[in-house]
Amino acid sequence: MNQGTPAMPPVLAVERSIDPLVDPIVISDLHLTAERPRTVERFLRFMREDAPAHRELVILGDLFEFWIGDDAGAAAAPVIAGLAAASRDGQRVLVMHGNRDLLLGCEFARATGSILLADPIVVDVAGTLTLLSHGDAWCTLDVAYQTFRAMVRRPEFQREFLAKPVTERIAVARSARMQSETEKAVKAMDIMDVTPAAIVSALAAAGVDRVIHGHTHRPAAHVIDIDGRSAERWVLPDWDFDDAEPRGGFIDFLDGQPRLVFFDD
């Protein structure tokens, strides 16, 4: 992709309202990187075999393990080509920032033909208003992370970071990844999960009874009681086909109802 700083910080390049999703397939937390070649290949296979059956492809964050700017995405060329081919074939491709790839910007969107989504966003999904999010904003027990999250999503921070040389950005990204892995090893598991109160508040603020998110790597369908009213929380699976126990999957819709689908190969 072209060299140079994006026209606007990625956090400002998002759509906050989109047309209804008729028949989407939803994924998140693929963490694609050249260091995980089998996972990249499984994604490309997914783009050939699974995604085309659906009118929309929705990626709820962390498509990539890291993204330091659209001018440094050459290694992601096969992934970008796969998304661009889907767009050319008429599929709507919608991408939300995750905590690892929050710098996906206007040039990435142009190259892939995708739309960048605000996080969170309320969308009519298969006939039901649904709250879509990456999910990390709701891990409210992790106070240090929430402070960091707020900082890196400031437009001023993104402008300054993207103006740095690529080599400097790579060094910062590597350091941040190492720190993140170290912290995850010592944090309690419940700190890294969403908090029930945050989910209830988000659903109430959005005025909806269904939420779909990723981030936690704990795929499941939950029923939540909100003042005697049932609401749904659907959590997407993460992908890792380079692991000793390969895993991955998606959410699609059958007769308007979500279903979790896990790959068996």
N, C-alpha and C positions, 0 to 999 in steps of 0.2 A: 504493500500500500504506500501511498505517497508520503514523503518526508514532510516534517513540519508540524507545528502545534495546531490542534484542532481549532475550528472557528469559535467553538464555545466549550466550556468544561463539560465533560460527559454528564455530570449530574443535572445540567440544565438542558440536555439534548433529548429528554424523555417526553413521551406522550402520556398525558394524564387522563385521557378519555379515548376509547377506541370503540369501533363497531363490534356488535356481538360476535362471539365465537360459536360457529354452528356445529363443527365436528372436530374439536382439537385433539391433538396428542401432546402431552405435557411431560417435560423432562427437567431435571436439574442435577447439579452436583456431579458432572462428568469429570471435572478437573483434568481436562485434556492437556497433555504436554508430550513433547517428543520422548520424554523419559518413560512414558507408558504407551508404547506402540500398539499393544494389543487392544487397549481401550480406545485409542484413536481408530483403529481398524474396525472395532465393533460399532463405533459411532457411524463410520462411513457405510457400514453394512446396514445399520438402522436407517440411514437416510435413503438407501436403495430399496429396502424391503419392507420397512414398517411405516415410516413417515408418509410416503406418497398416498396411502389409503385415506388420509385425513386432509381436510381443507385447510387446517391451520396447524402450525408447529409452534409450541410455546416453550421457551426455555427460561426457567425461573432461577437463573443465577448460577454462577460457578461453572459455566461451560468450559472455561479454561482454568488451569491451576494457578496461573497468574497472567496479568496483562499490564504491561508498563506503558502502553500507549499505542495508538494505531500505526505509528511510524516504525514500530518495532515488532510487527506481527508476521514477518516473513515465514517463520517456522510453522505458522498456522495455516499456510496456503491450502492444504488439502481440505481442511475443515471449512475454510471460507469458500472454497470452490463448491463444496457440497451444499452449503446453505444457499449460495448464489444460484445453483442449478435448480433447487427447489423453488426459489422465488421466480425464476424464469418460467418454470412449468406451471405457475399460477397459484402456488401455495403461499398463504400468508405466513411469514416468519416473524415471530415476536420474541424479543430477547430482553430479559431483565438483568440488571447488574446484580452480581453476587458480592460477597466480601473479598473474593480473590480476583475478580475481573471487573471491578467497579470503574475502570478507566476505558472500557469499550466506548468508543465515541462515534462521531458523525461519519468519519471515513469508513469505519467498520460497518456501520449501518448501510452506507452507500454501496460498499463492495459486496455485501451479502444480500442487498435488497430487503433488509429487515427493518423492523420498527423497534426502537428502544422504549421500554415500558417504565413508567414510574413505579416505585415500590413504597407502599402497597398501591394497588389499583383495584377498583371494583369494575367487573366486567360481566355482561350477560354471557354465561357459559352454558351452552346446550339448553337454553331456556330458563336458567336459574341465575340470579344475581350472585356473584361469587367474588370473594376477596382473594386476590392473588398476591403473593409476596415471596421473596427469598426466605425470609423467616428470621434472620439474625437479629433484627431490631427487637424481637420479642424475647431474646435471651437476657432478660433484664437483671438477673442475679449476677451476671458477669459485668460488674460496674466498670472495671478497667477497660474491657473491650468496648463497651458502649461509649466511653469517652473517646477512645481511638476511632470508633466508627463515625462519630459526629465530626471529628477533626478532618478525616480523609474525604468526607463528603461535602466539605465547604468548597464553593467555587474557587475561592482565592487559593486554597491549598492545591487544588487540582491544576490550576493555571501555573502555579510556581513549579510544581513537580514535573509537569509535562514540558516545561521550558528547559529542564536540565538535560545534559547530554545523555544519550542512551546508555552509555557505559555506567554512568552514575546511577541512573534509574535501576539498572540491573543489579548493582551492588546493594542498593536500598531494598529491592524486592527480595533478594536472597537473604539478607539479614532479617527482614520481617518474617520470612517463612521459617527460618531457624528459630526465631523467638517464639513464633506461634506454636511450633511443634513442641518446644520445651515447656511452654505454659500448659498446653493441652495434657501433657503427661502428668502434671501435678494437680490439675483442677478436678474437683469433684464432678461426676457425670451430670448431676442435676443442674450445675451452674451452666453447663454448655447446652442445656435443653431450653426450649421455650417455657415460660412460666404461664400457668393456667390463667392467672389474673390478666396478663398482657393479652392473651388470646381473646378472653371475654370482652375486655375493653375495646380491642380492635374490631371485633364483630359488632359490638354495640355502636361504635362510632361510625362504622360503615353502613349499619342498618341492614345487614345480611345474616344468613344462617348457615353459610358454607364458606370455608377457607381452605385453600390449597397452598402449601408451601414446601420448601426444601430445607437445606442447611444442616439439619440435625443428624442426617444419615440414619434416621429411625423410621423407616417406612411403616405406615399403619393408617387405619381409618378409626378415628375416635368419635364418639358421641358425647357432646358437651351439654350439660343442663344449664340454661340461662334463665333463671327466674321461672322455672317450670316449662320452659320452651326448649326443645331439642335443637341443637346445632351440630354441624359436622366439621371435623378437622381432618383433612387428608394430607399425609406427609409423603413426599416423594422419596424414592430410593436413590442412593448415590451409586456411581458406577466405578468399578475397578476390575478390569479383565486381566491385569498384570499380577493380581494377587493370587496366592495359592488356592483361594476359594473365590473364583470369579463371581461378580454380582453386578446387577443393573436391572433397569426396568423403567416403566413409565405409567402414567395415568391416561386412560382414554375413557370414552363415554359410550354406554350401551343403553339405548332408549332414554337418553338424557341423564342417566345416573353414572357417577364416576366409578371406575374400577381400577384397582392396582394390578398391574401385569408385570411379572418378573421373568427375565430371560432364563431359559433353561439350557442355552448353549452359547 
